[in-house]
């Protein structure tokens, strides 16, 4: 079965510092991969998605970027964090378009101070 | 924009069936309907998905209307542990985008 590993689980960073959240996938190849953010309460905002290596689509203009250097690796980054980047970040992956279960990591809670 | 509409909150008595509705009036023929739930501060958990036929698994049943413009997730015997936010998602064929709506916060009460 597919599993998503995401780390770190918790991160406290000062404003202006860089960020790197990493996500890896096991149990499948060529998954679609997603980064979401949950700022407060519920509501998952799609940040980036990728249908293959080096293919990144950005959903909202922001201070963040994403990269997919390998088929099963998805990285969320920032050069300089803002207070508004605080939130709960989730990596998700799925199989072929329109089919299959979607798998989520356990999330990374980022607090920017 | 999310392509699904759900009520923001619902209550259900423990042991009774919870019926969570979702509208997806712009769904196209090859798009699936997925249901997930999220317990506070955890990653979403897959529940069930379907295309046009009704589906049932050990967790829930999914009823999709014949025109596919709406669906209902049914938890047959809700327990306190079913208290969570439930998301109805339409998985697009084009571009791989997976968009969540605001979900329904289900509170199961004793």
Interface residues (C-beta under 8 A of the other chain):
Chain A: X4 X32 X34 X36 X42 X43 X44 X46 X49 X50 X51 X57 X59 X88 X90 X92 X94 X97 X98 X99 X101 X102 X103 X104 X105 X106 X107 X109
Chain B: X30 X31 X32 X34 X36 X38 X41 X42 X43 X44 X45 X46 X49 X85 X87 X91 X92 X93 X95 X96 X97 X98 X99 X100 X102 X103 X105
